[in-house]
């Protein structure tokens, strides 16, 4: 049994780190900083000279947060590990695409994100593989081993379907670990399911638009959406582009705001993320010795990392989608107010 003293220590340390999360006032100040080196210094990061180093430093800080929270919250480790797997599966998808396309390793290994002591998927399994079968066999000893084998058997020749399958496994694991939490962990469970449903809506849309799947098959590609929505709602959702969502939003209490219009799919994603920020705030106002505040802190840090990375892109002149993307990232974090 985990004693209250241990949880008290972890809670105090987590809240101290939470107090250093950036807010809207910080965002206004950071926008005016000239150059990426000064930007990193203002954030308390190690010196950097360019955007890749800044992005790496921000991600390393997020990993340090995960490491400390995993140490301090033993009861939440299965769920916290499942949340971390969302980042590691991006490495798996990268390696899968590279090996499937027979790309030389020097063309893609720099995109691999090392997770340090938290890593379960070795880069060498993919960078030194001569085929997908070899890579999947070497992955067998990792938590991704079973799904990698299943994906190879079912979608070995279809990269898009393979990626969808790997994503679904990762978020299904989050849903399963959330369901295993004690009943008192309401906040942690809702925050976890917010991530699952955000992914489900996105996967449903991509399955319809880019893969041409039927609404029923697109629903089957989701973790929970196809089970929660009535069968007749799936075709209506597939045809939806703007206006009121074609189902009762009360089904997604704590995920979708009940009083906000949803003009399109991009706005739907932003609405889910903004509602999650509000739910994170509420988690800190609840009982302290729960997993919920720790999950809330990590999700707020992830949102901050996305926003600061987007701001760093503007500072270095690589604007991508420009200020619109930055504003969306800010709005879905504490930096948006």
C-alpha positions in Angstrom: 0.0 0.0 0.0 1.2 3.5 -0.8 1.3 5.6 2.3 -0.2 9.1 2.5 3.3 10.5 3.3 4.6 9.3 -0.1 1.6 10.7 -1.9 1.8 14.0 0.0 5.5 14.4 -1.0 4.6 13.7 -4.7 1.7 16.0 -4.7 3.8 18.8 -3.2 6.5 18.3 -5.8 4.0 18.1 -8.7 2.2 21.3 -7.6 5.6 23.1 -7.4 6.2 22.2 -11.0 2.7 23.1 -11.9 3.2 26.6 -10.5 5.9 27.2 -13.2 3.5 26.5 -16.1 3.2 29.5 -18.4 0.1 31.7 -18.6 -1.4 34.3 -20.9 0.8 37.1 -19.4 3.9 35.0 -20.2 2.7 34.5 -23.7 2.5 38.2 -24.3 6.0 38.7 -23.0 7.4 35.7 -25.0 6.0 37.0 -28.2 8.3 40.0 -28.0 11.5 38.2 -27.4 14.0 38.5 -30.4 15.5 35.2 -31.3 15.4 31.6 -30.3 18.4 31.8 -28.0 16.8 34.5 -25.9 13.5 32.7 -26.0 15.1 29.5 -24.6 16.9 31.5 -21.9 13.6 33.2 -20.9 12.1 29.7 -20.5 14.9 28.6 -18.2 16.2 26.0 -20.8 19.7 25.2 -21.7 21.3 27.4 -24.4 20.1 26.6 -27.9 21.1 27.9 -31.3 18.1 26.8 -33.5 14.6 25.5 -33.6 15.5 21.7 -33.5 17.5 22.3 -30.3 14.6 24.3 -28.8 12.1 21.6 -29.7 14.3 18.9 -28.2 14.8 20.9 -25.0 11.1 21.4 -24.6 10.4 17.8 -25.2 13.2 16.8 -22.7 11.6 18.9 -20.1 8.2 17.2 -20.7 10.0 13.8 -20.3 11.5 14.9 -17.0 8.0 15.8 -15.8 6.8 12.3 -16.8 9.8 10.7 -15.1 9.1 12.5 -11.8 5.4 12.0 -11.8 5.9 8.3 -12.5 8.2 8.1 -9.5 5.8 10.0 -7.2 2.5 8.4 -8.2 2.8 4.6 -8.1 -1.0 4.1 -8.2 -1.2 5.9 -11.5 1.7 4.3 -13.3 -0.2 2.1 -15.6 -2.3 5.1 -16.9 0.7 7.4 -16.9 2.7 4.9 -18.9 -0.2 4.6 -21.4 -0.2 8.4 -21.8 3.5 8.4 -22.4 3.1 5.7 -25.1 1.3 8.3 -27.2 4.8 9.9 -27.7 6.7 6.7 -28.2 4.2 5.3 -30.8 5.3 8.3 -33.0 8.7 6.7 -33.1 7.2 3.4 -34.0 5.2 4.9 -36.9 8.3 6.7 -38.1 10.3 3.6 -38.1 7.5 1.6 -39.8 7.2 4.1 -42.7 11.0 4.3 -43.1 11.5 0.5 -43.2 8.4 -0.1 -45.4 9.8 2.5 -47.9 13.4 1.1 -47.5 14.8 4.5 -46.7 18.4 4.7 -45.6 18.6 5.3 -41.9 20.6 8.5 -42.2 17.6 10.1 -43.9 15.2 9.6 -40.9 16.9 8.7 -37.6 17.4 12.4 -36.7 13.5 12.6 -36.5 13.5 9.8 -33.8 12.8 11.2 -30.4 14.9 9.5 -27.7 12.9 9.0 -24.5 16.0 8.2 -22.4 15.3 5.9 -19.4 11.6 6.0 -20.3 12.2 4.4 -23.7 10.9 0.9 -24.4 11.3 0.9 -28.2 15.0 0.8 -29.3 15.9 2.8 -32.3 18.3 0.0 -33.5 15.3 -2.4 -33.9 14.2 -0.2 -36.9 17.4 1.6 -38.1 19.3 -1.7 -38.5 16.3 -3.7 -39.8 16.4 -5.1 -43.4 12.7 -5.6 -43.6 9.4 -4.9 -41.7 9.4 -8.5 -40.6 12.9 -8.2 -39.0 11.9 -4.9 -37.2 8.7 -6.4 -35.9 10.5 -9.5 -34.6 13.0 -7.3 -32.8 10.1 -5.2 -31.3 8.5 -8.4 -29.9 10.1 -7.9 -26.5 8.6 -4.4 -26.1 5.1 -3.4 -25.0 4.4 -2.7 -28.7 5.3 -6.3 -29.7 1.8 -7.8 -29.9 0.3 -5.0 -31.9 3.3 -4.7 -34.2 2.8 -8.4 -35.1 -0.9 -8.0 -35.6 -0.4 -4.9 -37.7 2.1 -6.6 -39.9 -0.2 -9.6 -40.5 -3.2 -7.4 -41.3 -1.7 -4.3 -42.9 1.8 -5.1 -44.0 1.3 -3.5 -47.4 -0.8 -0.6 -46.3 1.0 2.2 -44.4 -2.1 4.3 -43.7 -4.0 1.3 -42.3 -1.0 0.2 -40.3 -0.6 3.7 -38.8 -4.3 3.8 -37.9 -4.0 0.4 -36.2 -1.0 1.4 -34.1 -2.8 4.6 -33.1 -5.9 2.7 -32.1 -3.9 0.3 -30.0 -2.2 3.1 -28.1 -5.4 4.9 -27.3 -7.3 1.7 -26.5 -4.6 1.1 -23.9 -5.4 4.6 -22.4 -9.1 3.8 -22.3 -8.4 0.4 -20.6 -6.2 1.8 -18.0 -8.6 4.6 -17.3 -11.4 2.1 -16.8 -9.3 0.2 -14.3 -8.9 3.2 -12.0 -10.8 3.2 -8.7 -14.2 5.0 -8.8 -12.8 7.9 -6.8 -10.4 8.8 -9.7 -13.2 10.5 -11.7 -10.9 13.4 -12.8 -8.1 11.2 -14.2 -10.6 9.0 -16.0 -12.4 11.9 -17.7 -9.1 13.6 -18.7 -7.8 10.3 -20.2 -11.1 9.8 -22.1 -10.9 13.3 -23.5 -7.7 12.3 -25.3 -9.3 9.1 -26.5 -12.3 10.9 -28.0 -10.2 13.6 -29.5 -8.3 10.9 -31.3 -11.5 9.1 -32.2 -13.1 12.1 -33.9 -9.9 12.7 -35.9 -9.6 9.1 -36.9 -13.2 8.9 -37.9 -12.8 12.0 -40.1 -9.6 10.8 -41.7 -11.1 7.4 -42.4 -14.0 8.9 -44.2 -12.2 11.7 -46.1 -8.8 10.1 -46.9 -9.4 6.4 -46.8 -13.0 6.4 -48.2 -14.3 4.0 -45.6 -18.0 3.7 -44.9 -19.3 5.3 -41.7 -19.7 1.9 -40.1 -16.0 0.9 -40.9 -14.8 4.3 -39.8 -16.6 3.8 -36.5 -14.9 0.5 -36.1 -11.6 2.2 -36.5 -12.2 4.2 -33.3 -11.7 3.1 -29.7 -15.0 4.3 -28.2 -16.9 6.5 -30.7 -18.4 3.7 -32.7 -19.7 2.1 -29.5 -21.0 5.2 -27.8 -22.9 6.8 -30.7 -26.1 5.3 -32.0 -25.7 3.5 -35.3 -27.8 6.1 -37.1 -25.6 8.9 -35.9 -22.5 7.6 -37.7 -23.7 8.4 -41.3 -24.8 11.9 -40.1 -21.4 12.5 -38.5 -19.7 11.4 -41.7 -21.6 14.0 -43.6 -21.2 16.7 -41.0 -19.1 19.7 -41.9 -20.4 22.5 -39.7 -23.2 23.5 -37.4 -24.7 21.5 -34.5 -23.2 18.1 -34.1 -25.5 15.3 -35.2 -25.8 13.6 -31.8 -26.5 14.5 -28.1 -23.4 16.2 -26.8 -24.3 15.1 -23.3 -22.9 11.7 -24.3 -19.5 13.3 -24.0 -19.8 15.2 -20.7 -16.4 16.5 -19.7 -15.1 16.2 -23.3 -17.3 18.6 -25.4 -18.5 22.0 -24.1 -22.3 22.0 -23.9 -22.7 25.7 -24.6 -20.3 26.3 -27.5 -21.1 26.2 -31.2 -18.9 24.0 -33.3 -18.5 25.5 -36.8 -16.3 22.8 -38.3 -13.9 19.9 -37.7 -10.9 22.0 -36.7 -13.1 23.9 -34.3 -14.2 20.6 -32.8 -10.7 19.6 -32.0 -10.0 23.0 -30.5 -13.2 22.8 -28.4 -12.2 19.4 -27.0 -8.7 20.7 -26.1 -10.0 23.9 -24.5 -12.5 21.9 -22.5 -9.7 19.7 -21.4 -7.7 22.7 -20.2 -10.8 23.7 -18.1 -11.1 20.1 -16.8 -7.4 20.2 -15.8 -8.0 23.4 -13.8 -10.9 21.7 -12.0 -8.8 18.6 -11.2 -6.4 20.8 -9.2 -9.4 22.1 -7.1 -10.4 18.5 -6.2 -9.0 16.1 -3.7 -5.2 16.4 -3.7 -4.2 12.8 -3.1 -5.5 11.4 -6.4 -4.0 10.6 -9.7 -6.2 13.3 -11.4 -4.0 16.3 -10.5 -0.9 14.5 -11.8 -2.6 13.7 -15.1 -3.9 17.3 -15.3 -0.4 18.7 -14.8 1.1 16.4 -17.6 -1.6 17.3 -20.1 -1.2 21.0 -19.3 2.6 20.7 -19.8 2.0 18.9 -23.1 -0.3 21.7 -24.3 2.3 24.2 -23.2 5.0 22.3 -25.1 3.0 22.4 -28.3 2.3 26.1 -27.9 5.9 27.0 -27.2 7.2 24.9 -30.0 4.8 26.7 -32.4 6.0 30.1 -31.1 9.6 29.0 -31.5 8.8 28.1 -35.2 7.7 31.7 -35.8 10.8 33.1 -34.0 13.1 31.1 -36.3 11.2 32.1 -39.5 9.8 28.6 -40.2 6.2 29.6 -39.9 4.4 26.6 -41.4 0.7 27.5 -41.1 1.8 30.9 -39.5 0.1 32.7 -36.8 -3.2 30.8 -37.2 -1.6 27.6 -36.0 0.1 29.4 -33.2 -3.1 30.9 -32.0 -4.8 27.5 -32.0 -1.9 26.1 -30.0 -2.0 29.0 -27.5 -5.8 28.8 -27.2 -5.6 25.1 -26.2 -3.2 25.8 -23.3 -2.9 28.0 -20.3 -1.0 30.5 -22.4 -4.3 31.3 -24.1 -5.8 32.6 -20.8 
